[in-house]
Amino acid sequence: MKKAGVDYSKCQICSKCTARKACPTKALFKIDEDEPASVDIQLCYGCAKCTMECPHNAIYVREL
């Protein structure tokens, strides 16, 4: 089973997270604007659309 994750050392905390907008299940979310995105692994099914949209390569997909 594949799931997305966020590499917080690469995340630039974009105000308009394009990776979040690309997620068909809305598994990527932000609680506050000044915090990095997080992944709800219950919603993520590993499609990797978010990885293609993140301009900083901060989103990855891994096998669980």
mmCIF file of the N, C-alpha and C atoms, coordinates in Angstrom:
data_MODEL
# 
_entry.id   MODEL 
# 
loop_
_atom_site.group_PDB 
_atom_site.id 
_atom_site.type_symbol 
_atom_site.label_atom_id 
_atom_site.label_alt_id 
_atom_site.label_comp_id 
_atom_site.label_asym_id 
_atom_site.label_entity_id 
_atom_site.label_seq_id 
_atom_site.pdbx_PDB_ins_code 
_atom_site.Cartn_x 
_atom_site.Cartn_y 
_atom_site.Cartn_z 
_atom_site.occupancy 
_atom_site.B_iso_or_equiv 
_atom_site.pdbx_formal_charge 
_atom_site.auth_seq_id 
_atom_site.auth_comp_id 
_atom_site.auth_asym_id 
_atom_site.auth_atom_id 
_atom_site.pdbx_PDB_model_num 
ATOM 1   N N  . MET A 1 1  ? 0.840  -1.173 0.000  1.00 0.00 ? 1  MET A N  1 
ATOM 2   C CA . MET A 1 1  ? 0.000  0.000  0.000  1.00 0.00 ? 1  MET A CA 1 
ATOM 3   C C  . MET A 1 1  ? 0.886  1.237  0.000  1.00 0.00 ? 1  MET A C  1 
ATOM 4   N N  . LYS A 1 2  ? 0.611  2.160  -0.910 1.00 0.00 ? 2  LYS A N  1 
ATOM 5   C CA . LYS A 1 2  ? 1.402  3.388  -1.010 1.00 0.00 ? 2  LYS A CA 1 
ATOM 6   C C  . LYS A 1 2  ? 0.665  4.542  -0.344 1.00 0.00 ? 2  LYS A C  1 
ATOM 7   N N  . LYS A 1 3  ? 1.446  5.416  0.292  1.00 0.00 ? 3  LYS A N  1 
ATOM 8   C CA . LYS A 1 3  ? 0.900  6.602  0.953  1.00 0.00 ? 3  LYS A CA 1 
ATOM 9   C C  . LYS A 1 3  ? 1.860  7.761  0.755  1.00 0.00 ? 3  LYS A C  1 
ATOM 10  N N  . ALA A 1 4  ? 1.320  8.966  0.709  1.00 0.00 ? 4  ALA A N  1 
ATOM 11  C CA . ALA A 1 4  ? 2.133  10.173 0.570  1.00 0.00 ? 4  ALA A CA 1 
ATOM 12  C C  . ALA A 1 4  ? 2.648  10.620 1.933  1.00 0.00 ? 4  ALA A C  1 
ATOM 13  N N  . GLY A 1 5  ? 3.718  11.382 1.899  1.00 0.00 ? 5  GLY A N  1 
ATOM 14  C CA . GLY A 1 5  ? 4.294  11.973 3.101  1.00 0.00 ? 5  GLY A CA 1 
ATOM 15  C C  . GLY A 1 5  ? 4.913  13.311 2.746  1.00 0.00 ? 5  GLY A C  1 
ATOM 16  N N  . VAL A 1 6  ? 5.250  14.094 3.751  1.00 0.00 ? 6  VAL A N  1 
ATOM 17  C CA . VAL A 1 6  ? 5.832  15.416 3.548  1.00 0.00 ? 6  VAL A CA 1 
ATOM 18  C C  . VAL A 1 6  ? 7.235  15.445 4.139  1.00 0.00 ? 6  VAL A C  1 
ATOM 19  N N  . ASP A 1 7  ? 8.211  15.868 3.349  1.00 0.00 ? 7  ASP A N  1 
ATOM 20  C CA . ASP A 1 7  ? 9.565  16.079 3.840  1.00 0.00 ? 7  ASP A CA 1 
ATOM 21  C C  . ASP A 1 7  ? 9.620  17.524 4.337  1.00 0.00 ? 7  ASP A C  1 
ATOM 22  N N  . TYR A 1 8  ? 9.487  17.687 5.640  1.00 0.00 ? 8  TYR A N  1 
ATOM 23  C CA . TYR A 1 8  ? 9.383  19.023 6.233  1.00 0.00 ? 8  TYR A CA 1 
ATOM 24  C C  . TYR A 1 8  ? 10.647 19.856 6.050  1.00 0.00 ? 8  TYR A C  1 
ATOM 25  N N  . SER A 1 9  ? 11.783 19.223 5.790  1.00 0.00 ? 9  SER A N  1 
ATOM 26  C CA . SER A 1 9  ? 13.005 19.989 5.551  1.00 0.00 ? 9  SER A CA 1 
ATOM 27  C C  . SER A 1 9  ? 12.995 20.651 4.166  1.00 0.00 ? 9  SER A C  1 
ATOM 28  N N  . LYS A 1 10 ? 12.164 20.146 3.253  1.00 0.00 ? 10 LYS A N  1 
ATOM 29  C CA . LYS A 1 10 ? 12.055 20.720 1.913  1.00 0.00 ? 10 LYS A CA 1 
ATOM 30  C C  . LYS A 1 10 ? 10.844 21.630 1.745  1.00 0.00 ? 10 LYS A C  1 
ATOM 31  N N  . CYS A 1 11 ? 9.839  21.459 2.586  1.00 0.00 ? 11 CYS A N  1 
ATOM 32  C CA . CYS A 1 11 ? 8.595  22.227 2.451  1.00 0.00 ? 11 CYS A CA 1 
ATOM 33  C C  . CYS A 1 11 ? 8.861  23.709 2.695  1.00 0.00 ? 11 CYS A C  1 
ATOM 34  N N  . GLN A 1 12 ? 8.390  24.534 1.758  1.00 0.00 ? 12 GLN A N  1 
ATOM 35  C CA . GLN A 1 12 ? 8.583  25.985 1.855  1.00 0.00 ? 12 GLN A CA 1 
ATOM 36  C C  . GLN A 1 12 ? 7.342  26.703 2.385  1.00 0.00 ? 12 GLN A C  1 
ATOM 37  N N  . ILE A 1 13 ? 6.354  25.940 2.850  1.00 0.00 ? 13 ILE A N  1 
ATOM 38  C CA . ILE A 1 13 ? 5.121  26.464 3.444  1.00 0.00 ? 13 ILE A CA 1 
ATOM 39  C C  . ILE A 1 13 ? 4.470  27.493 2.509  1.00 0.00 ? 13 ILE A C  1 
ATOM 40  N N  . CYS A 1 14 ? 4.209  27.074 1.299  1.00 0.00 ? 14 CYS A N  1 
ATOM 41  C CA . CYS A 1 14 ? 3.574  27.946 0.306  1.00 0.00 ? 14 CYS A CA 1 
ATOM 42  C C  . CYS A 1 14 ? 2.175  28.352 0.774  1.00 0.00 ? 14 CYS A C  1 
ATOM 43  N N  . SER A 1 15 ? 1.842  29.596 0.569  1.00 0.00 ? 15 SER A N  1 
ATOM 44  C CA . SER A 1 15 ? 0.512  30.055 0.987  1.00 0.00 ? 15 SER A CA 1 
ATOM 45  C C  . SER A 1 15 ? -0.582 29.399 0.143  1.00 0.00 ? 15 SER A C  1 
ATOM 46  N N  . LYS A 1 16 ? -0.278 29.128 -1.129 1.00 0.00 ? 16 LYS A N  1 
ATOM 47  C CA . LYS A 1 16 ? -1.214 28.410 -1.994 1.00 0.00 ? 16 LYS A CA 1 
ATOM 48  C C  . LYS A 1 16 ? -0.553 27.102 -2.410 1.00 0.00 ? 16 LYS A C  1 
ATOM 49  N N  . CYS A 1 17 ? -0.722 26.107 -1.595 1.00 0.00 ? 17 CYS A N  1 
ATOM 50  C CA . CYS A 1 17 ? -0.085 24.796 -1.802 1.00 0.00 ? 17 CYS A CA 1 
ATOM 51  C C  . CYS A 1 17 ? -0.705 24.111 -3.018 1.00 0.00 ? 17 CYS A C  1 
ATOM 52  N N  . THR A 1 18 ? 0.036  24.070 -4.116 1.00 0.00 ? 18 THR A N  1 
ATOM 53  C CA . THR A 1 18 ? -0.477 23.457 -5.340 1.00 0.00 ? 18 THR A CA 1 
ATOM 54  C C  . THR A 1 18 ? -0.622 21.941 -5.198 1.00 0.00 ? 18 THR A C  1 
ATOM 55  N N  . ALA A 1 19 ? 0.187  21.331 -4.368 1.00 0.00 ? 19 ALA A N  1 
ATOM 56  C CA . ALA A 1 19 ? 0.074  19.891 -4.135 1.00 0.00 ? 19 ALA A CA 1 
ATOM 57  C C  . ALA A 1 19 ? -1.251 19.569 -3.458 1.00 0.00 ? 19 ALA A C  1 
ATOM 58  N N  . ARG A 1 20 ? -1.658 20.398 -2.530 1.00 0.00 ? 20 ARG A N  1 
ATOM 59  C CA . ARG A 1 20 ? -2.952 20.208 -1.857 1.00 0.00 ? 20 ARG A CA 1 
ATOM 60  C C  . ARG A 1 20 ? -4.101 20.272 -2.841 1.00 0.00 ? 20 ARG A C  1 
ATOM 61  N N  . LYS A 1 21 ? -4.024 21.208 -3.753 1.00 0.00 ? 21 LYS A N  1 
ATOM 62  C CA . LYS A 1 21 ? -5.096 21.366 -4.739 1.00 0.00 ? 21 LYS A CA 1 
ATOM 63  C C  . LYS A 1 21 ? -5.145 20.192 -5.714 1.00 0.00 ? 21 LYS A C  1 
ATOM 64  N N  . ALA A 1 22 ? -4.030 19.528 -5.932 1.00 0.00 ? 22 ALA A N  1 
ATOM 65  C CA . ALA A 1 22 ? -3.966 18.410 -6.872 1.00 0.00 ? 22 ALA A CA 1 
ATOM 66  C C  . ALA A 1 22 ? -4.509 17.104 -6.283 1.00 0.00 ? 22 ALA A C  1 
ATOM 67  N N  . CYS A 1 23 ? -4.633 17.033 -4.978 1.00 0.00 ? 23 CYS A N  1 
ATOM 68  C CA . CYS A 1 23 ? -5.049 15.794 -4.317 1.00 0.00 ? 23 CYS A CA 1 
ATOM 69  C C  . CYS A 1 23 ? -6.541 15.535 -4.530 1.00 0.00 ? 23 CYS A C  1 
ATOM 70  N N  . PRO A 1 24 ? -6.886 14.440 -5.209 1.00 0.00 ? 24 PRO A N  1 
ATOM 71  C CA . PRO A 1 24 ? -8.297 14.158 -5.483 1.00 0.00 ? 24 PRO A CA 1 
ATOM 72  C C  . PRO A 1 24 ? -9.100 13.779 -4.239 1.00 0.00 ? 24 PRO A C  1 
ATOM 73  N N  . THR A 1 25 ? -8.437 13.314 -3.194 1.00 0.00 ? 25 THR A N  1 
ATOM 74  C CA . THR A 1 25 ? -9.161 12.910 -1.973 1.00 0.00 ? 25 THR A CA 1 
ATOM 75  C C  . THR A 1 25 ? -9.035 13.935 -0.856 1.00 0.00 ? 25 THR A C  1 
ATOM 76  N N  . LYS A 1 26 ? -8.323 15.027 -1.129 1.00 0.00 ? 26 LYS A N  1 
ATOM 77  C CA . LYS A 1 26 ? -8.091 16.083 -0.119 1.00 0.00 ? 26 LYS A CA 1 
ATOM 78  C C  . LYS A 1 26 ? -7.362 15.536 1.107  1.00 0.00 ? 26 LYS A C  1 
ATOM 79  N N  . ALA A 1 27 ? -6.441 14.598 0.872  1.00 0.00 ? 27 ALA A N  1 
ATOM 80  C CA . ALA A 1 27 ? -5.663 14.004 1.959  1.00 0.00 ? 27 ALA A CA 1 
ATOM 81  C C  . ALA A 1 27 ? -4.595 14.969 2.484  1.00 0.00 ? 27 ALA A C  1 
ATOM 82  N N  . LEU A 1 28 ? -4.150 15.898 1.652  1.00 0.00 ? 28 LEU A N  1 
ATOM 83  C CA . LEU A 1 28 ? -3.202 16.925 2.095  1.00 0.00 ? 28 LEU A CA 1 
ATOM 84  C C  . LEU A 1 28 ? -3.987 18.068 2.718  1.00 0.00 ? 28 LEU A C  1 
ATOM 85  N N  . PHE A 1 29 ? -3.541 18.513 3.865  1.00 0.00 ? 29 PHE A N  1 
ATOM 86  C CA . PHE A 1 29 ? -4.243 19.603 4.534  1.00 0.00 ? 29 PHE A CA 1 
ATOM 87  C C  . PHE A 1 29 ? -3.264 20.483 5.290  1.00 0.00 ? 29 PHE A C  1 
ATOM 88  N N  . LYS A 1 30 ? -3.701 21.695 5.590  1.00 0.00 ? 30 LYS A N  1 
ATOM 89  C CA . LYS A 1 30 ? -2.929 22.630 6.403  1.00 0.00 ? 30 LYS A CA 1 
ATOM 90  C C  . LYS A 1 30 ? -3.858 23.139 7.505  1.00 0.00 ? 30 LYS A C  1 
ATOM 91  N N  . ILE A 1 31 ? -3.374 23.135 8.720  1.00 0.00 ? 31 ILE A N  1 
ATOM 92  C CA . ILE A 1 31 ? -4.166 23.658 9.831  1.00 0.00 ? 31 ILE A CA 1 
ATOM 93  C C  . ILE A 1 31 ? -4.032 25.171 9.889  1.00 0.00 ? 31 ILE A C  1 
ATOM 94  N N  . ASP A 1 32 ? -2.806 25.662 9.792  1.00 0.00 ? 32 ASP A N  1 
ATOM 95  C CA . ASP A 1 32 ? -2.535 27.092 9.789  1.00 0.00 ? 32 ASP A CA 1 
ATOM 96  C C  . ASP A 1 32 ? -1.743 27.448 8.543  1.00 0.00 ? 32 ASP A C  1 
ATOM 97  N N  . GLU A 1 33 ? -1.908 28.658 8.068  1.00 0.00 ? 33 GLU A N  1 
ATOM 98  C CA . GLU A 1 33 ? -1.207 29.114 6.871  1.00 0.00 ? 33 GLU A CA 1 
ATOM 99  C C  . GLU A 1 33 ? 0.317  29.102 7.026  1.00 0.00 ? 33 GLU A C  1 
ATOM 100 N N  . ASP A 1 34 ? 0.808  29.283 8.253  1.00 0.00 ? 34 ASP A N  1 
ATOM 101 C CA . ASP A 1 34 ? 2.252  29.351 8.469  1.00 0.00 ? 34 ASP A CA 1 
ATOM 102 C C  . ASP A 1 34 ? 2.852  28.006 8.878  1.00 0.00 ? 34 ASP A C  1 
ATOM 103 N N  . GLU A 1 35 ? 2.137  26.918 8.616  1.00 0.00 ? 35 GLU A N  1 
ATOM 104 C CA . GLU A 1 35 ? 2.634  25.570 8.897  1.00 0.00 ? 35 GLU A CA 1 
ATOM 105 C C  . GLU A 1 35 ? 2.683  24.771 7.600  1.00 0.00 ? 35 GLU A C  1 
ATOM 106 N N  . PRO A 1 36 ? 3.557  23.764 7.530  1.00 0.00 ? 36 PRO A N  1 
ATOM 107 C CA . PRO A 1 36 ? 3.614  22.932 6.321  1.00 0.00 ? 36 PRO A CA 1 
ATOM 108 C C  . PRO A 1 36 ? 2.367  22.060 6.185  1.00 0.00 ? 36 PRO A C  1 
ATOM 109 N N  . ALA A 1 37 ? 2.154  21.553 5.004  1.00 0.00 ? 37 ALA A N  1 
ATOM 110 C CA . ALA A 1 37 ? 1.044  20.639 4.760  1.00 0.00 ? 37 ALA A CA 1 
ATOM 111 C C  . ALA A 1 37 ? 1.311  19.311 5.470  1.00 0.00 ? 37 ALA A C  1 
ATOM 112 N N  . SER A 1 38 ? 0.245  18.608 5.769  1.00 0.00 ? 38 SER A N  1 
ATOM 113 C CA . SER A 1 38 ? 0.318  17.272 6.367  1.00 0.00 ? 38 SER A CA 1 
ATOM 114 C C  . SER A 1 38 ? -0.545 16.341 5.536  1.00 0.00 ? 38 SER A C  1 
ATOM 115 N N  . VAL A 1 39 ? -0.377 15.037 5.754  1.00 0.00 ? 39 VAL A N  1 
ATOM 116 C CA . VAL A 1 39 ? -1.130 14.038 4.994  1.00 0.00 ? 39 VAL A CA 1 
ATOM 117 C C  . VAL A 1 39 ? -1.993 13.222 5.941  1.00 0.00 ? 39 VAL A C  1 
ATOM 118 N N  . ASP A 1 40 ? -3.266 13.116 5.616  1.00 0.00 ? 40 ASP A N  1 
ATOM 119 C CA . ASP A 1 40 ? -4.175 12.219 6.332  1.00 0.00 ? 40 ASP A CA 1 
ATOM 120 C C  . ASP A 1 40 ? -4.064 10.870 5.625  1.00 0.00 ? 40 ASP A C  1 
ATOM 121 N N  . ILE A 1 41 ? -3.332 9.937  6.205  1.00 0.00 ? 41 ILE A N  1 
ATOM 122 C CA . ILE A 1 41 ? -3.084 8.668  5.522  1.00 0.00 ? 41 ILE A CA 1 
ATOM 123 C C  . ILE A 1 41 ? -4.338 7.804  5.407  1.00 0.00 ? 41 ILE A C  1 
ATOM 124 N N  . GLN A 1 42 ? -5.373 8.146  6.147  1.00 0.00 ? 42 GLN A N  1 
ATOM 125 C CA . GLN A 1 42 ? -6.644 7.436  5.988  1.00 0.00 ? 42 GLN A CA 1 
ATOM 126 C C  . GLN A 1 42 ? -7.298 7.784  4.648  1.00 0.00 ? 42 GLN A C  1 
ATOM 127 N N  . LEU A 1 43 ? -7.059 9.002  4.156  1.00 0.00 ? 43 LEU A N  1 
ATOM 128 C CA . LEU A 1 43 ? -7.649 9.449  2.891  1.00 0.00 ? 43 LEU A CA 1 
ATOM 129 C C  . LEU A 1 43 ? -6.742 9.200  1.685  1.00 0.00 ? 43 LEU A C  1 
ATOM 130 N N  . CYS A 1 44 ? -5.443 9.159  1.911  1.00 0.00 ? 44 CYS A N  1 
ATOM 131 C CA . CYS A 1 44 ? -4.473 9.010  0.819  1.00 0.00 ? 44 CYS A CA 1 
ATOM 132 C C  . CYS A 1 44 ? -4.485 7.586  0.274  1.00 0.00 ? 44 CYS A C  1 
ATOM 133 N N  . TYR A 1 45 ? -4.530 7.466  -1.053 1.00 0.00 ? 45 TYR A N  1 
ATOM 134 C CA . TYR A 1 45 ? -4.419 6.140  -1.666 1.00 0.00 ? 45 TYR A CA 1 
ATOM 135 C C  . TYR A 1 45 ? -3.191 6.008  -2.564 1.00 0.00 ? 45 TYR A C  1 
ATOM 136 N N  . GLY A 1 46 ? -2.265 6.966  -2.455 1.00 0.00 ? 46 GLY A N  1 
ATOM 137 C CA . GLY A 1 46 ? -0.966 6.841  -3.113 1.00 0.00 ? 46 GLY A CA 1 
ATOM 138 C C  . GLY A 1 46 ? -0.945 7.111  -4.592 1.00 0.00 ? 46 GLY A C  1 
ATOM 139 N N  . CYS A 1 47 ? -1.838 7.953  -5.097 1.00 0.00 ? 47 CYS A N  1 
ATOM 140 C CA . CYS A 1 47 ? -1.890 8.227  -6.536 1.00 0.00 ? 47 CYS A CA 1 
ATOM 141 C C  . CYS A 1 47 ? -0.695 9.042  -7.030 1.00 0.00 ? 47 CYS A C  1 
ATOM 142 N N  . ALA A 1 48 ? -0.027 9.771  -6.144 1.00 0.00 ? 48 ALA A N  1 
ATOM 143 C CA . ALA A 1 48 ? 1.181  10.563 -6.428 1.00 0.00 ? 48 ALA A CA 1 
ATOM 144 C C  . ALA A 1 48 ? 0.921  11.836 -7.230 1.00 0.00 ? 48 ALA A C  1 
ATOM 145 N N  . LYS A 1 49 ? -0.323 12.250 -7.400 1.00 0.00 ? 49 LYS A N  1 
ATOM 146 C CA . LYS A 1 49 ? -0.601 13.502 -8.108 1.00 0.00 ? 49 LYS A CA 1 
ATOM 147 C C  . LYS A 1 49 ? 0.002  14.687 -7.365 1.00 0.00 ? 49 LYS A C  1 
ATOM 148 N N  . CYS A 1 50 ? 0.018  14.628 -6.056 1.00 0.00 ? 50 CYS A N  1 
ATOM 149 C CA . CYS A 1 50 ? 0.581  15.716 -5.251 1.00 0.00 ? 50 CYS A CA 1 
ATOM 150 C C  . CYS A 1 50 ? 2.089  15.859 -5.471 1.00 0.00 ? 50 CYS A C  1 
ATOM 151 N N  . THR A 1 51 ? 2.784  14.745 -5.671 1.00 0.00 ? 51 THR A N  1 
ATOM 152 C CA . THR A 1 51 ? 4.236  14.792 -5.854 1.00 0.00 ? 51 THR A CA 1 
ATOM 153 C C  . THR A 1 51 ? 4.617  15.538 -7.131 1.00 0.00 ? 51 THR A C  1 
ATOM 154 N N  . MET A 1 52 ? 3.769  15.439 -8.133 1.00 0.00 ? 52 MET A N  1 
ATOM 155 C CA . MET A 1 52 ? 4.041  16.098 -9.408 1.00 0.00 ? 52 MET A CA 1 
ATOM 156 C C  . MET A 1 52 ? 3.785  17.595 -9.342 1.00 0.00 ? 52 MET A C  1 
ATOM 157 N N  . GLU A 1 53 ? 2.991  18.043 -8.388 1.00 0.00 ? 53 GLU A N  1 
ATOM 158 C CA . GLU A 1 53 ? 2.624  19.453 -8.296 1.00 0.00 ? 53 GLU A CA 1 
ATOM 159 C C  . GLU A 1 53 ? 3.479  20.267 -7.326 1.00 0.00 ? 53 GLU A C  1 
ATOM 160 N N  . CYS A 1 54 ? 4.148  19.623 -6.392 1.00 0.00 ? 54 CYS A N  1 
ATOM 161 C CA . CYS A 1 54 ? 4.945  20.353 -5.401 1.00 0.00 ? 54 CYS A CA 1 
ATOM 162 C C  . CYS A 1 54 ? 6.224  20.884 -6.064 1.00 0.00 ? 54 CYS A C  1 
ATOM 163 N N  . PRO A 1 55 ? 6.385  22.210 -6.146 1.00 0.00 ? 55 PRO A N  1 
ATOM 164 C CA . PRO A 1 55 ? 7.562  22.776 -6.813 1.00 0.00 ? 55 PRO A CA 1 
ATOM 165 C C  . PRO A 1 55 ? 8.861  22.599 -6.033 1.00 0.00 ? 55 PRO A C  1 
ATOM 166 N N  . HIS A 1 56 ? 8.770  22.176 -4.782 1.00 0.00 ? 56 HIS A N  1 
ATOM 167 C CA . HIS A 1 56 ? 9.959  22.011 -3.944 1.00 0.00 ? 56 HIS A CA 1 
ATOM 168 C C  . HIS A 1 56 ? 10.297 20.550 -3.675 1.00 0.00 ? 56 HIS A C  1 
ATOM 169 N N  . ASN A 1 57 ? 9.584  19.640 -4.327 1.00 0.00 ? 57 ASN A N  1 
ATOM 170 C CA . ASN A 1 57 ? 9.785  18.192 -4.149 1.00 0.00 ? 57 ASN A CA 1 
ATOM 171 C C  . ASN A 1 57 ? 9.704  17.775 -2.688 1.00 0.00 ? 57 ASN A C  1 
ATOM 172 N N  . ALA A 1 58 ? 8.785  18.399 -1.957 1.00 0.00 ? 58 ALA A N  1 
ATOM 173 C CA . ALA A 1 58 ? 8.638  18.102 -0.536 1.00 0.00 ? 58 ALA A CA 1 
ATOM 174 C C  . ALA A 1 58 ? 7.657  16.967 -0.270 1.00 0.00 ? 58 ALA A C  1 
ATOM 175 N N  . ILE A 1 59 ? 6.905  16.561 -1.281 1.00 0.00 ? 59 ILE A N  1 
ATOM 176 C CA . ILE A 1 59 ? 5.937  15.482 -1.122 1.00 0.00 ? 59 ILE A CA 1 
ATOM 177 C C  . ILE A 1 59 ? 6.507  14.229 -1.782 1.00 0.00 ? 59 ILE A C  1 
ATOM 178 N N  . TYR A 1 60 ? 6.374  13.116 -1.109 1.00 0.00 ? 60 TYR A N  1 
ATOM 179 C CA . TYR A 1 60 ? 6.860  11.848 -1.647 1.00 0.00 ? 60 TYR A CA 1 
ATOM 180 C C  . TYR A 1 60 ? 5.803  10.774 -1.396 1.00 0.00 ? 60 TYR A C  1 
ATOM 181 N N  . VAL A 1 61 ? 5.914  9.669  -2.110 1.00 0.00 ? 61 VAL A N  1 
ATOM 182 C CA . VAL A 1 61 ? 5.037  8.510  -1.902 1.00 0.00 ? 61 VAL A CA 1 
ATOM 183 C C  . VAL A 1 61 ? 5.930  7.349  -1.525 1.00 0.00 ? 61 VAL A C  1 
ATOM 184 N N  . ARG A 1 62 ? 5.514  6.625  -0.507 1.00 0.00 ? 62 ARG A N  1 
ATOM 185 C CA . ARG A 1 62 ? 6.299  5.485  -0.028 1.00 0.00 ? 62 ARG A CA 1 
ATOM 186 C C  . ARG A 1 62 ? 5.403  4.267  0.173  1.00 0.00 ? 62 ARG A C  1 
ATOM 187 N N  . GLU A 1 63 ? 6.006  3.134  0.172  1.00 0.00 ? 63 GLU A N  1 
ATOM 188 C CA . GLU A 1 63 ? 5.315  1.871  0.423  1.00 0.00 ? 63 GLU A CA 1 
ATOM 189 C C  . GLU A 1 63 ? 5.230  1.677  1.934  1.00 0.00 ? 63 GLU A C  1 
ATOM 190 N N  . LEU A 1 64 ? 4.045  1.383  2.422  1.00 0.00 ? 64 LEU A N  1 
ATOM 191 C CA . LEU A 1 64 ? 3.886  1.122  3.872  1.00 0.00 ? 64 LEU A CA 1 
ATOM 192 C C  . LEU A 1 64 ? 3.890  -0.358 4.153  1.00 0.00 ? 64 LEU A C  1 
# 
